[in-house]
Amino acid sequence: MRITAILNVPRRTRRVAHIARTCAKHGLGYLVARMGIQQYLPGRARIAPSGLKRKHPGDLPARFARILEELGPTFVKFGQMLSTRADLLPDEYVEQLQRICHHVAPFPGKVSRAIVEEELGQPIEEVFEEFCDEPLASGSIAQVHAARLVDGPEVVVKVRRPAIERTIEDDLAIMEFLASRADQLEEFKLLRLPMLVEEFGRSMRREQNLLSEAANTHKFHVAFRDDEQLLVPKVYWDQSGPRVLTMQRLEGTYLSELAQARVAPEVKREVARTLLDRFMVQFFDIGSFHADPHTGNILLTEDHRVALIDFGLVGRLSETLRGQLTTFVIALGSQQLELAAEVLGEIGSLPPDVEAEEFQAELASLMDRHYSVPFEKIDPQQALQEVMQVVRKYRVVMPRDLVLLGKALVSVAGLVMRLDPELKAVELAVPYARKLARDRLSPKLLMRSLTSHAYHLGMLLKSTPRDLREMLRRLRSGAVEFAVDHRGLEKYVAGLERTGNRLALSIILAAVIISSTFMLTAKLGPVISLLGAEASALGLVGYLVGLMLGLWLVIGILRSGRI
């Protein structure tokens, strides 16, 4: 991305300057210099040279997390997203990023009312019998209000923040630029920052449209509508839109408070089994899963039913990925660790210079080390970290949904172990995997797969002759062109442009001085008396202009730090 695409908007210029100053304040000014950002900032926003010369700090992960936290909601959410990519980031970064949070002040209730009325196209009194102006919770994209519909049911109303789209688009544009600059530095190449920012941008644009969360919530509500153990809130579509989401209000005890609540041990065991079983249903039957199952998103109702809320982050498992995971679970359950490691290797994307057998052998050794340990003695978080260390060692890129699945599994496993340490997760998962494997061999699914393959093969056979003929025609006519794209040379091109500009300015300066000297000695134009001698006024003006140009050139060279 060109810097002009960012700096053509004044507020973005100010934002880039603020980011640069924040990095310098936390001792990362040297990155600002290495990424070449300093030279594009207005003079008054530039960082002093002393702020750009600090050494690489030892607590870099903590400083990086503090910078994201200070830069506001969009960068905080980006940090939270990065914390789920343990396949790319070292453990110390993931640990620090998981801790960041940012308190966002709520906006006034009257603003919420105005947004609701504008979105629903009618006065709020005609929609809600009660609407509490004080929000129940406030987030970076929306805040939640308690309300009651005119026909009686209690609901929660999620209202998107005003003008949040512009803020998000500005920050995403800046993040894309910064990621492209950072990707040119050797220490950032393995992080694949442009890919992560692009992925984050898609997620943020989807999340700011509350209908996406409504669709996710409705899908799970329908899937578990007849379930006697699990509750998912109902979506009220007539009272919802891109900026407003109205859902059934579910009340109960958060799992984070369950330890202090007086709940019988058998109830806790049943909650643990329900949680694990219903997440297996999501993984193996539905193909979509709640990707953020922390204790603040799970309730225990008064009648001891488990309630899931907040479906803003949902993972999706394609049929191919579900089939691979099915094989993995069955292989793991039957102690075929080499096969389980091979499946994981096929799911990820290995670099061309990595030996697949070596990667799979190390994974199998790691799984074998954990397999004989009792389930209640295993730390799920530590086990995931060890797997991700192997993944990072071999520079394997895992699908985002698989990483989300791992994070969700770790969260659920941690909850289950606290509620019922004796519950065997793998034993509960294997029947679902075997059922899915049997279903994949059913005549109905085989016929669907055959139809899909036959369609793609037919389209390939149909289009291949035409494509070959068109390719030959373009070759004969000379219409085929080969282009060479030089990447990573942007900073050198920018340096050449600056050098050329200074050279041109120096030539102009020399021309001004020479012409002014000629006019001064020839006494051309108006003549004035200066210190008892006559001199050309045009020559003196020329010298003054030359002096200003010379000072400008010298100041520019000194600011660049290169003489």
GUVEXLO-273004 format. One record per atom (N, C-alpha, C): x, y, z. Coordinates in steps of 0.2 Angstrom, whole numbers, plus 5000, padded with zeros to 4 digits. Layout:
N
XYZ
...
END
This chain:
563
500449945000
500050005000
500450065000
500350114996
500750174996
500550225002
501050255004
500950295010
500450355008
500350375002
499950425000
499150405001
499050345001
498350315002
498150325009
498650335014
498550355021
498550425022
499050455020
499150525022
498750575018
498350555013
497850605010
497250625014
497250595020
496650605025
497050635031
496950695033
497350725039
497250685045
496650655047
496550625053
497050555053
497150525047
497550475047
498250495048
498450545045
499150575047
499250585054
498750615057
498850625065
498850555068
498450505066
498450435069
499150405068
499450405062
500150375061
500650415066
500550475066
501050515071
500950485078
500350475080
500250455087
500550385088
500450345083
500650275083
501450275084
501750315080
502550325080
502750345087
502450405089
502650425096
502550375102
501950335101
501850285106
502350235106
502550215100
503150165100
503750195103
503950255101
504550285104
504450295112
503950305114
503850315121
503950245125
503750195122
503850125125
504550095123
504950135120
505650105118
505750075112
505250075108
505250045101
505350095095
505650155097
505750205092
506150175086
506650135088
507050105083
506750065077
506150035079
505750005074
505350055069
505150115072
504950175068
505450195063
506050195065
506650215060
506750165055
506750095057
506950045052
506350035047
505750045049
505150045045
505050105040
505450155041
505450215037
504850255037
504550255043
503950295044
504150365046
504650375049
504850445052
504850495046
505150485041
505250535035
504550555032
504050515033
503350535030
502950585035
503150585041
502750625046
502950705045
502350745047
502550815047
503050835052
503350895050
503950915054
503750915062
503250945064
503050955071
502850885074
502750835070
502550765073
503150715073
503750735071
504250695070
504550685077
504850625078
505150605084
505950625084
506150645090
506850665091
507250605089
507850625086
508350565085
508550525091
508550555097
508650515103
508150455104
507550475102
507050425103
507050365098
507450375093
507450325087
508050275088
508450285093
509150245093
509150205099
508650185102
508650135108
508750065105
509050025110
509249955108
508549915109
508649855106
508149805106
508049785114
507449805117
507249785124
507149715125
507349695131
507249625133
506549605134
506149655136
505449635138
504949665132
505249645126
504849665120
504149645119
503949585121
503249565121
502749605125
503049615132
502649665136
502549735133
503049755131
503049825128
502549825122
502649775118
502149775112
501449765114
501249725119
500549725122
500349795125
500749825128
500549895131
500449945125
500849945120
500749985115
500049975111
499849915110
499249895107
498649915112
498749905118
498249925123
498150005123
498750035123
498650115123
498350145116
498450105111
498250135104
497450125103
497150095108
496350095107
496050025105
495350035104
494949965103
495149925097
495349955092
495449915086
496149885087
496649915089
497249885090
497249825096
496849845101
496749795106
496349725103
495849735099
495549675096
496049645092
496549675088
497049645084
497449605089
497649635094
498149595099
497749535102
497149535103
496749485105
496649425100
496649445094
496649405088
497349365087
497849405088
498549385088
498649325093
498349335099
498449295105
498149225103
497749215098
497449155096
497849115091
498349155088
498849125083
499449105086
499449055090
500049025093
500448985088
500148975082
500548935077
501048985074
500949045075
501449095072
501849135077
501549155083
501849195088
502149155094
502749175096
503049135102
502549135108
502649095113
502249085119
502249155123
502849185123
502849245127
502449305125
502349305118
501949355115
501249335116
501049275115
500349255116
500149265124
500549245128
500449255135
500249335137
500749375134
500649445136
499949475132
499849455126
499249475122
498649455125
498649395128
498049365131
497849415137
498249455140
498149495146
497849565144
497949585138
497749655136
496949665136
496749715139
496049735139
496049815138
495449835136
495449915135
494749935137
494649975143
494049995145
493750045140
493150035137
492850085133
492250115136
492250175137
491750215140
491050205136
490550195140
489850185136
489650255133
489350255128
489050315125
488350325128
488050385128
487450405131
486850355129
486350345134
485750305132
485350335127
485350405127
484950435122
485150425115
485850415114
486150405108
485950335105
485950285110
485750215109
484950215106
484550255110
483850265108
483850285101
484150345099
484150375092
484350325087
484850285088
485150235084
484650175083
484350155088
483750105088
483250125083
482950185085
482450215081
482550225074
483150245072
483350255065
483450185062
483750135065
483850075062
483150035061
482750045066
482050005065
481550045062
481650105061
481150145057
480550165061
480550165068
479950175071
480150205078
479650235082
479850265089
479950205093
480450215098
480650155102
480150135107
479650175108
479050155113
478650105109
478650105103
478150065099
478549995098
479149985100
479549925100
479649895106
479849935111
480049915118
479549945123
479349905127
478949925133
479349965138
479949935139
480449965143
481149965139
481550015141
482250015138
482650055143
483150015146
483550045151
484150085147
484150145149
484750185146
485450165149
485450145155
486150125157
486350055154
486850055151
487049985147
487249935152
487149875151
487349815155
488149805154
488349815148
489049805146
489249855140
489849875140
490049915134
490749885131
490749885125
491249855121
491549905116
492049885112
492349925107
491949935101
491449895100
491049905094
490349915096
490049885101
489349895103
489349895111
488749915113
488549905120
487849875120
487749845126
487149805127
486649845132
486049845131
485549875135
484949815137
484749825143
484149775145
483549815142
483049775140
482449795138
481849745138
481249765137
480649725137
480249745130
480149685127
479649705121
478949715123
478649755118
477949775120
477449715121
477649655118
477249595120
477449555126
477949575129
478149545136
478849515137
479149485132
479749445133
480349495135
480749475140
481349515142
481949505137
482249555134
482749545129
483349585131
483949575127
484449625128
484549655121
484749715120
484849755114
485549775113
485849745108
486549765107
486549825101
486849875103
486849935099
487549955097
487649965090
488349975088
488450055089
489150065091
489350135092
489250175086
489150235087
489050285082
489750305078
489750305072
490350325068
490850275069
490750215071
491250165072
491650145066
491250145060
491450115054
492050155051
492050225052
492550265050
493250255054
493150245060
493750235065
494050165063
493650115062
493950055060
494250055053
493950085048
494250085042
494950125042
494950185046
495550215046
496150175049
495950145055
496450095058
496650045054
496150015050
496349955046
496849975040
496650035037
497150055032
497850075035
497850095041
498550115044
498850045045
498549995048
498849935050
499049895044
498649905038
498949865032
499549895030
499649965030
500249995028
500849975033
500749985039
501249965044
501449885043
500949845042
501149775041
501549765035
501449805029
501849795023
502549825024
502649875028
503249895030
503649855035
503349825040
503649775044
503849715041
503449695036
503549625033
504249635029
504549695028
505149695024
505749685029
505649685036
506149675040
506149595042
506749575042
506949505043
506549475049
506549505055
506349475061
505549465061
505249505056
504449505056
504249455050
504649435046
504449395040
504049335042
504249295047
503949235049
503249245052
503149305054
502449315057
501849325052
502049335046
501549345040
501049395042
501349455044
500849515046
500349535041
500549545035
500049565030
499449515030
499649445030
499049395030
498649405036
498949415042
498549425048
498149485048
498449545046
498049605046
497449595041
497549565035
496949555030
496449505034
496649455037
496149415041
495849455046
496149495050
495849535055
495349585052
495549615046
495049665043
494449625041
494449565038
493849535036
493449525042
493749505048
493349485054
493049545057
493449605057
493149665060
492549695056
492649695049
492049715045
491449675046
491549605047
491049565048
490749575055
491149585060
490849595066
490549655067
490649715064
490349775065
489649775062
489449725057
488749715055
488449665060
488049685064
487749645069
487349585067
487149595060
486749535057
487149475057
487849485056
488249425056
488249385063
488249425068
488149385075
487449365076
486949395073
486249375073
486249305070
486549305064
486449235060
486849185063
487349195066
487749145070
487349115076
487049165080
486649155086
486049105084
485649135078
485049095076
485249025074
485849015070
486048945068
486148905074
486448925079
486548885085
485848875089
485448925089
484748915093
484348865089
484348865083
483948815079
484248745080
484948735080
485248675081
485148645088
485048685093
484948665100
484248685103
483848695098
483148715101
482748665105
482848605103
482548555107
482948515113
483548545114
483948515119
483748535126
483748485130
483548495137
484048525142
484648515139
485248535144
485648605142
485548625135
485848685133
485348735130
485548795132
485148855130
485548895125
485248925120
485548975116
485049025115
485149095115
484649145115
484349145108
483649165108
483249175102
483449245099
483449245093
483549315089
482849345087
482749405089
482149435087
482249475080
482149445075
482349475068
481949545067
481349545069
480949605067
481249665071
481649655076
481949715080
482649715080
482949685074
483649685073
483849715066
484449735065
484749765059
485449765059
485849795054
486549795054
486849835061
486449875064
486649915069
486349895076
485849855076
485449835082
485349765082
485449735087
485349655088
484949645094
484349615093
483949605099
483849535100
484049505106
484049435108
483649425115
483449365115
483149335122
483649345127
483449375133
483849375139
483849315143
484449285144
484549225148
484949245154
484649225160
484949245166
485149185170
485749195174
485949135178
486649155181
486949105183
487649115187
488149095181
488649145181
489149135176
489649085179
489949045174
490348995177
490949015181
491149085179
491749115183
491549125191
490849125192
490649125199
490349065202
490449005198
490148945200
490548915206
491148935207
491548905212
491348935219
491048995219
490849025225
490049005226
489748985221
489048975222
488948905225
488448895229
488248835232
487948785227
488348745223
488048705218
488348635220
487948585220
488048515222
488648485217
489048445220
489548415215
489248375209
488648345210
488348305205
488148355199
487948415201
487748465196
488348485192
488848495196
489548515192
489748465187
489648405189
489848345185
489448345179
488748355180
488248365174
488448415169
488648475172
488748535168
489348525164
489848485167
490548475163
490348425158
489948375159
489748325153
489348365148
488948405150
488548445145
488948485141
489348525144
489848565140
490248525135
490548475137
491048435133
490648405127
490048375129
489648335124
489348385119
489148445121
488848495116
489348525112
489948535114
490448555110
490648505105
490648435107
490748385102
490248385096
489648405098
489148405093
489248465088
489548515091
489648575087
490248555082
490748525085
491348505080
491148455075
490848405077
490748345073
490048345069
489548375072
488848365068
488748435065
488748495068
488548555065
489148585060
489748575062
490248595058
490448675060
490148705064
490248765067
490248765074
490648815077
490748805085
490848875088
490648885094
490748945098
491548945099
491848995096
492549005096
492849045102
492349065107
492649105113
492249085119
492349015121
491948985126
492249005133
492349065135
492649075142
492149085147
492249085153
491749085158
491249135158
491449195155
490949255155
490449245149
490549195145
490049175140
489649115141
489649085147
489349025149
488949035155
488349025156
487949035162
487648965164
487448965170
487148905173
486448935176
485848915173
485248945174
485048905181
484448935183
484148915190
483948835189
483748815184
483548745183
484148705180
484748725182
485348695180
485448675173
485248715169
485448715161
485948755160
486348735155
486948775153
486748825147
486948885147
486748935142
487348965139
487348965133
487948995129
487649065126
488149115127
487949185124
488549205121
488449265117
488949305113
489249255108
488949255102
489149215096
489549265091
489849315094
490249365089
490849325086
491149275089
491649245086
491449165085
491449145079
491249075078
491749045072
491948985074
492348955069
491948905065
492248895059
491848845054
492348795052
492148735052
492548675049
492248655043
492648655038
492448635031
492348555031
492048525026
491948455026
492648415026
493048445022
493748415022
494048415028
494048475032
494348485038
494048435043
493348435043
493048385048
493248315047
493348295040
493548225039
494248215042
494648265041
495348255043
495348255051
494948295054
494948295062
494648225064
494148195060
493848135062
494348085062
494748075057
495348025057
495848035062
495948105064
496448115069
496148095076
495548105077
495248085084
495248005084
495047975079
495047905079
495747875080
496147905076
496847875077
497147885084
496947945087
497247965093
496947915098
496247895098
495947855102
496147785102
496447765096
496647695095
497447695096
497747745098
498447745099
498847745093
498547765087
498947765081
499247835080
499747845084
500047915084
500347935078
500647895074
501047915068
500447935063
499947905063
499347925058
499047985061
499047995067
498748065070
499248115068
499848105069
500348165067
500348175059
500248125055
500248135048
499648175046
499048165049
498448195048
498548275049
498848285055
499048355057
499448385052
499948355050
500448375045
500148395038
499648355036
499248365030
498748425031
498548435037
498048495038
498448565037
499048565040
499448625039
499848635033
500048695032
500448705025
501248705027
501548655025
502248655026
502648695021
503248725023
503648765018
503948705014
504148725008
504448675003
505148645006
505448685010
506148655012
506048615019
505448605021
505348565027
505248495025
505548445029
505448375028
504748355032
504248335028
503648315032
503748255037
504148205035
504248155040
504548175046
505048225046
505348245052
504848285056
504448325053
503948365057
503448315060
503148265057
502748215059
503048175065
503648155064
503948115069
504048155076
504148215076
504248255082
503548265085
502948275081
502348275083
502148215087
502248155083
502048085086
502448075093
503048095093
503448095100
503148135105
502848195103
502548235108
501948205111
501548185106
500848155108
500948085112
501448055111
501647995114
501848005122
502148065122
502348085129
501748105133
501248125130
500648145134
500148095135
500148045130
499647995130
499547955136
500147935139
500047885145
499947925151
499947995151
499748035157
499048035158
498748025165
498048035166
497848095164
497148095162
496848155159
496848215164
496748195170
496748245176
497348285177
497948245175
498548275176
498848315170
498448315165
498748355159
498448425159
498948475158
498748545157
498648555150
497948575148
497848575141
498148635138
498248695142
498648755139
499348735138
499648705142
500348685141
500448635135
499948585135
499948535129
499948575123
499448625122
499348655116
499948705114
500248735119
500948765118
501448725116
501548665118
502048625116
501948605108
501348585106
501148575099
501348635095
501148695097
501248755093
501948765093
502348755098
503148755097
503348715092
503148655091
503348615085
503148645079
502548665079
502248705072
502648765070
502848805075
503248865074
503948845072
504248795075
504948765073
504948755066
504448715063
504448695056
504148745052
503948805054
503648855050
503048835047
502648795050
501948775047
501448825048
501048835043
500448885044
499848835045
499448845050
498848805051
498248855049
497748815047
497148855045
496848895051
496548955050
496348995056
495848955060
495348925057
494848895060
495048835065
495648805062
495948745066
496248775073
496548835072
496848865078
496348895083
495748915080
495248935084
494948875088
494948815084
494648755087
495148735093
495748735092
496248725097
496148765103
496048835102
495948875108
495248865111
494748845108
494048825111
494148765115
494548715112
494548655115
494948665122
495448705122
495848715128
495448745133
495048795131
494548835136
494048785139
493748745134
493248695137
493548645141
494148615139
494448565143
494648595150
494848655150
495048685157
494448695161
493848715158
493248715162
493048645165
493048595160
492848525162
493248505167
493948515167
494348485172
494248515179
494048575179
493948615186
493248585188
492748565184
492148545186
492148475188
492448435183
492448355184
493148335182
493648325186
494248305184
494248235181
493848195183
493848125181
493448105174
493248155171
492848155164
493448145159
493348095155
493848075150
493548105143
493948155141
493748195135
493848155129
494348115128
494448075122
493948025121
493847985127
493347935126
492647965124
492448025126
491848055124
491848075117
492448095114
492448115107
492448065102
492748005104
492847955099
492247925096
491647915100
491047895097
490747945092
490848015093
490648065088
491048055082
491648045083
492148045077
491947975073
491847925076
491647865072
490947865069
490447905072
489847915069
489947955063
490348015063
490448055057
490848015052
491247965054
491647925049
491147885045
490647855049
490147805046
489647855041
489447915044
489047955039
489447975033
490047985033
490448005027
490447945022
490247885024
490247825020
489547805018
489047845020
488347835018
488247845011
487747805008
487647815001
487447884999
487047925004
486847995002
487448035001
487948035006
488548075006
488948055000
489047994999
489447974993
489147994987
488547994986
488148024980
488248094979
488248134985
488348204985
489048214983
489548184985
490248194983
490348174976
490048114974
490148094967
489848154962
489248184964
488948234960
489448294960
489748314965
490248374965
490848354961
491148294962
491748284958
491548274951
490948244949
490848244942
490648314939
490448354943
490248424940
490948464939
491448454943
492048494942
492448454937
492448394936
492748354931
492448374924
491848374924
491448394917
491648464915
491648514920
491848584919
492548594916
492948554919
493648554917
493748524910
493448474908
493448444902
493148484896
492648524899
492348564894
492748634892
493048654897
493448724897
494148714894
494448654895
495148644893
495248664886
494948634881
495048644874
495048724872
494548754875
494448824874
495048864877
495248844883
495748884886
496448874882
496548814880
497148794876
497148834870
496648834866
496548874860
496648944861
496348974866
496449044868
497249064870
497549014873
498249024875
498649024869
498548984864
498948974858
498849034854
498249064854
498049124850
498449184852
498449194859
498749244862
499549244861
499849184861
500549174860
500749194853
500349174848
500449184841
500449264840
499949294843
499849364842
500249414846
500649384850
501149424854
500849454860
500249434862
499849474867
500049454874
500449404874
500649374881
501249414883
501249444889
501849484891
502049454898
502749464899
503049444905
503249504909
503049504916
503249564920
503649544925
504149584927
504549574933
504349624938
504249594944
503949634950
504549634955
504849694956
505449694961
505049714967
505149674972
504849684979
505349704984
505149734989
505649754994
506149814993
506049844987
506449904985
506149964986
505549974990
505250034991
505650084994
505950065000
506350115004
506950135000
507250094995
507850124991
507550164986
506950154983
506650204978
506550264981
506250264988
506150324991
506750364993
507350324994
507950364995
508250394989
508150364983
508350394977
507950454975
507250454977
506850504976
507050564980
507250554986
507450604991
508150634988
508550594986
509250614983
509150654977
508650634973
508550674967
508250744968
507850744973
507550804975
508050854978
508450824982
508950874985
509450894980
509650854975
510050874969
509750924965
509150914964
508750964960
508751034963
508651034970
508651094974
509351124974
509851084975
510551114975
510651144968
510451114962
510551154956
510251214955
509551214958
509151274958
509551334962
509751314968
510051354973
510751384969
511151344966
511751364963
511551414957
510951404953
510751444948
510551514951
510151514956
509951574959
510551614962
511051584965
511651624967
512051654961
512151614956
512551644950
512151694947
511451684946
511151744943
511051804947
511051794954
510951854958
511651894958
512151854958
512851884958
512951924951
512751894946
512751934939
512351994939
511651994942
511252054942
511552104947
511852084952
512152124957
512752164955
513152134951
513752164948
513552204942
513052184938
512852224932
512352284934
512152284940
511652334943
511052334938
510752274937
510152264933
509552284937
509052314934
508452324937
508452384942
508052394947
508052444951
508652444955
508952504957
509552504960
509452544967
509752514972
509652544979
510352554982
510352604987
510952614990
511052574997
511552534997
511652495003
512352505005
512452525012
513052545015
513452585011
513152635008
513552685004
513752664997
513452604995
513652584988
512952564985
512952564978
512352554974
512352474972
511752444973
511752374972
511052364968
511052304965
510352284961
509952254966
509352284967
508752254971
508652184969
508552174963
508452104961
508952054963
509552074963
510152034965
510052014972
509952074976
509852064984
509252014985
508752024982
508151974983
508351904981
508751894975
508951834973
509351794979
509851834982
510251814987
509851794993
509351834995
508851815000
508451744999
508251744993
507951674991
508451614991
509051624989
509551574989
509651554997
509751605001
509851595008
509351555011
508651565010
508151525012
508151455010
508251445003
508351385000
508951345003
509451375004
510051345007
509851315014
509551365018
509351345025
508951285025
508451285021
507951225020
508251165018
508751165014
509151105012
509551075018
509851125021
510351105027
509951075032
509351105034
508851075039
508651005037
508450995031
508150935029
508750885029
509350895028
509850845028
510050825036
510050885040
510150865047
509550825050
508950835048
508450805051
508450725049
508650715043
508750645041
509250605045
509650645048
510150605052
510750585048
510750595041
511350575037
511650635033
512250655034
512550715032
513050685026
END
